């Protein structure tokens, strides 16, 4: 008698060991495939979030290292003007939300369906990276106003294009928009200081 023909009774049903072994093998392969896909997903998430955040931190470091502000400039600022460390801390937080949002759209295949969304995401990323060194490093506040305007409209465009692809990703952009509007006001105040 061959081992494939051996039957055993399991709670009222009979199955062959060969069929059971085949199903176990399929489950194992499916689990391995899911594990590999999960690892790939975590790796892509880490890249999509950490790369923009680290580039924004680098941009803030470059902008703050080039910035030589005197005490006279400090006294001219209004009481509501945020300290430099707060500005440098919240820009990476905005980049984190944008990176997470872009990853969610990418994971759903949204950038293949609408490549304009990817273009707008990269546009806002470049504008984010340029704002700090240009405004605080070089002191070109007029150019900073244009960058803030472009950044606001590119993030607004991202939100509108991400909404049909992934509504949660679009909702993650909402806190970034008031922050950019506040940066515009800060930048405007720097223009007249």
C-alpha positions in Angstrom: 0.0 0.0 0.0 1.5 3.4 -1.0 1.6 6.2 1.5 -0.5 8.5 -0.8 -3.4 6.1 -0.4 -3.4 6.2 3.4 -6.6 7.8 4.7 -7.3 9.0 8.1 -10.5 10.2 9.7 -10.6 13.8 11.0 -13.9 14.7 12.7 -16.1 12.8 10.4 -14.4 13.5 7.1 -11.7 11.6 5.3 -8.7 13.1 3.7 -5.6 11.8 2.1 -2.2 12.7 3.5 -1.0 13.8 0.0 -3.9 16.3 -0.3 -3.2 17.6 3.2 0.5 17.9 2.5 -0.3 19.8 -0.7 -2.5 22.2 1.1 0.0 22.8 3.8 2.7 23.5 1.2 0.4 26.0 -0.5 -0.2 27.7 2.8 3.4 27.9 3.6 4.3 29.3 0.1 1.5 31.8 0.4 2.7 32.9 3.9 6.3 33.2 2.6 5.0 35.3 -0.3 3.0 37.6 2.0 6.0 37.9 4.3 8.3 39.0 1.4 5.6 41.5 0.2 5.3 42.9 3.7 9.0 43.3 4.0 9.1 45.1 0.7 6.2 47.3 1.8 8.0 48.3 5.0 11.2 49.0 3.1 9.3 51.2 0.6 7.5 53.0 3.4 10.8 53.7 5.2 12.3 55.1 2.0 9.2 57.1 1.1 9.1 58.7 4.6 12.7 58.9 5.7 14.2 60.3 2.5 12.0 63.5 2.3 12.3 64.0 6.1 16.1 63.6 6.1 16.4 65.9 3.1 14.3 68.5 4.8 16.4 68.3 8.0 19.5 68.7 5.9 17.9 71.7 4.2 17.1 73.2 7.6 20.7 72.6 8.8 22.1 74.3 5.7 19.7 77.2 6.1 20.4 77.7 9.8 24.2 77.4 9.4 24.2 80.1 6.7 22.0 82.3 8.9 23.8 85.0 10.8 21.1 86.9 12.7 21.9 89.7 15.0 20.3 90.7 18.3 18.9 93.8 16.6 16.9 91.7 14.2 15.5 89.7 17.2 14.0 92.8 18.8 12.1 93.8 15.7 10.2 90.5 15.5 6.6 90.5 16.8 5.6 88.3 19.8 3.8 85.7 17.6 6.9 85.1 15.5 8.0 81.5 16.0 11.6 80.7 17.1 13.9 79.3 14.4 13.9 75.9 16.1 10.1 75.6 15.8 10.3 76.4 12.1 13.0 73.9 11.6 11.1 71.2 13.5 7.7 71.6 11.9 9.0 71.5 8.3 10.2 67.9 8.6 6.9 67.0 10.2 5.1 68.3 7.1 7.5 66.3 5.0 6.7 63.2 7.0 3.0 63.6 6.3 3.6 64.3 2.6 5.9 61.3 2.3 3.4 59.0 4.1 0.6 60.3 1.9 2.6 59.8 -1.3 3.5 56.3 -0.2 -0.1 55.4 0.3 -1.0 56.6 -3.2 1.9 54.8 -4.6 1.0 51.5 -2.8 -2.5 51.7 -4.3 -0.9 52.2 -7.8 -2.1 55.8 -8.0 1.0 57.2 -9.6 0.6 54.9 -12.5 -3.0 55.9 -13.0 -2.3 59.7 -12.6 1.4 60.7 -13.2 0.5 64.3 -12.6 0.1 63.5 -8.9 3.8 62.3 -8.8 4.9 65.5 -10.6 3.1 67.6 -8.1 4.5 65.6 -5.2 8.1 66.1 -6.4 7.4 69.8 -7.1 6.3 70.4 -3.5 9.3 68.4 -2.2 11.8 70.5 -4.2 10.0 73.7 -3.1 10.1 72.5 0.6 13.9 71.8 0.3 14.6 75.2 -1.3 12.6 77.4 1.1 14.7 77.2 4.2 18.1 77.9 2.7 16.8 80.6 0.5 14.8 82.5 3.2 17.1 82.0 6.2 20.4 81.2 4.5 20.5 83.7 1.7 17.9 86.1 3.0 15.9 86.3 -0.2 12.5 86.7 1.3 10.8 87.8 -1.9 11.9 84.5 -3.5 10.7 82.8 -0.4 7.2 84.2 -0.9 7.1 82.8 -4.4 8.3 79.4 -3.0 5.6 79.5 -0.3 2.9 80.3 -2.9 4.1 77.5 -5.2 4.4 75.1 -2.2 0.8 75.9 -1.1 -0.7 75.3 -4.5 1.4 72.2 -5.2 0.2 70.7 -1.9 -3.3 71.7 -2.6 -3.0 70.1 -6.1 -1.6 66.9 -4.4 -4.5 66.8 -2.1 -7.1 67.1 -4.9 -5.3 64.5 -7.1 -4.7 62.1 -4.2 -8.4 62.2 -3.1 -9.8 59.9 -5.9 -6.8 57.6 -5.5 -6.7 57.3 -1.7 -8.9 59.6 0.4 -6.9 58.9 3.6 -3.7 60.1 1.8 -5.5 63.3 0.8 -6.6 63.9 4.4 -3.0 63.6 5.6 -2.1 66.7 3.5 -4.7 68.9 5.3 -2.5 69.8 8.3 0.3 70.8 5.9 -1.8 73.5 4.2 -2.4 75.7 7.2 1.3 75.3 8.1 2.4 76.5 4.6 -0.1 79.5 4.9 1.6 80.3 8.3 5.0 80.1 6.7 3.8 82.5 4.0 2.8 85.0 6.8 6.1 84.5 8.6 7.9 85.0 5.2 5.9 88.2 4.6 6.8 89.5 8.0 10.5 88.8 7.3 10.2 90.9 4.2 9.4 94.0 6.3 11.7 93.4 9.2 
